[in-house]
């Protein structure tokens, strides 16, 4: 299957890519080759292969739940970069300013 330059330009426009004429031609050849390989794979009979088939066996690795003592609130807050009223205080990650975080 061979792609046309119009096909490459359409895909480039969808991906918002600005391509030179040389890049378009190079991609046309590369994508056409990829589609030829996929066409070969499409000719294979996969009716007997389940859609969830794995090449290697998967084994779940399980361990018993173990109860461990946790840190106290004081120990956690001692390691925190900042604290207020018994909670960890951090700067705003999305938007806002440091002045808003201090208010």
C-alpha positions as CSV (number, residue, x, y, z in Angstrom):
1,X,0.0,0.0,0.0
2,X,1.5,3.3,-1.0
3,X,0.5,6.6,0.5
4,X,0.2,9.7,-1.5
5,X,1.7,13.1,-0.5
6,X,-1.9,14.3,0.2
7,X,-2.3,11.5,2.7
8,X,0.9,12.5,4.5
9,X,-0.1,16.2,4.4
10,X,-3.5,15.3,5.9
11,X,-1.9,13.3,8.8
12,X,0.6,16.0,9.4
13,X,-2.1,18.6,9.6
14,X,-4.0,16.4,12.1
15,X,-0.8,16.1,14.2
16,X,-0.1,19.9,13.7
17,X,3.3,19.1,12.2
18,X,4.9,21.6,9.8
19,X,6.9,19.5,7.3
20,X,9.2,20.4,4.5
21,X,8.7,18.8,1.1
22,X,11.7,16.5,1.7
23,X,10.3,15.4,5.1
24,X,6.9,14.7,3.5
25,X,8.5,12.5,0.8
26,X,10.6,10.7,3.4
27,X,7.6,10.1,5.6
28,X,5.5,9.0,2.7
29,X,8.1,6.3,1.9
30,X,8.5,5.2,5.5
31,X,4.8,5.1,6.3
32,X,4.1,3.2,3.1
33,X,6.7,0.6,4.1
34,X,5.1,0.3,7.6
35,X,1.7,-0.2,6.0
36,X,3.1,-2.9,3.7
37,X,4.4,-4.7,6.8
38,X,1.0,-4.4,8.5
39,X,-0.7,-5.8,5.3
40,X,1.5,-8.9,5.5
41,X,0.5,-9.4,9.2
42,X,-3.2,-8.9,8.3
43,X,-3.0,-11.9,6.0
44,X,-2.2,-14.2,8.9
45,X,-5.0,-16.4,10.3
46,X,-5.4,-15.4,13.9
47,X,-8.9,-16.9,14.4
48,X,-7.5,-19.5,16.9
49,X,-5.6,-17.0,19.0
50,X,-7.5,-15.5,21.9
51,X,-7.3,-11.7,22.0
52,X,-5.7,-11.8,25.5
53,X,-2.9,-14.2,24.5
54,X,0.5,-13.7,26.1
55,X,3.8,-14.8,24.6
56,X,5.2,-15.5,28.1
57,X,3.3,-16.8,31.1
58,X,2.3,-14.1,33.7
59,X,2.5,-15.0,37.3
60,X,1.1,-12.8,40.1
61,X,3.6,-12.2,42.9
62,X,1.7,-12.1,46.2
63,X,2.9,-11.5,49.7
64,X,1.0,-11.7,53.0
65,X,-0.2,-8.5,54.4
66,X,1.8,-7.5,57.4
67,X,0.8,-4.9,60.0
68,X,3.7,-2.6,60.9
69,X,3.6,0.4,63.3
70,X,3.3,3.7,61.5
71,X,5.0,7.0,62.3
72,X,3.3,9.3,64.8
73,X,1.9,12.6,63.7
74,X,4.8,14.4,65.4
75,X,7.4,12.3,63.6
76,X,5.8,12.9,60.2
77,X,5.5,16.7,60.8
78,X,9.1,16.8,62.0
79,X,10.1,15.7,58.4
80,X,7.7,17.9,56.6
81,X,8.9,21.1,54.8
82,X,6.2,23.1,56.6
83,X,3.3,22.5,58.9
84,X,0.2,24.3,60.1
85,X,-2.4,23.2,62.6
86,X,-1.1,19.6,62.6
87,X,-1.1,19.2,58.8
88,X,1.7,19.2,56.2
89,X,1.8,22.5,54.4
90,X,3.1,22.8,50.9
91,X,3.2,25.5,48.2
92,X,0.5,25.5,45.5
93,X,1.3,23.1,42.7
94,X,-1.2,24.3,40.2
95,X,-1.7,28.0,39.8
96,X,-2.0,30.3,42.8
97,X,0.9,32.2,44.4
98,X,2.9,31.8,47.5
99,X,1.0,34.7,49.0
100,X,-2.3,32.8,48.6
101,X,-0.7,29.7,50.3
102,X,0.5,31.8,53.2
103,X,-3.0,33.4,53.8
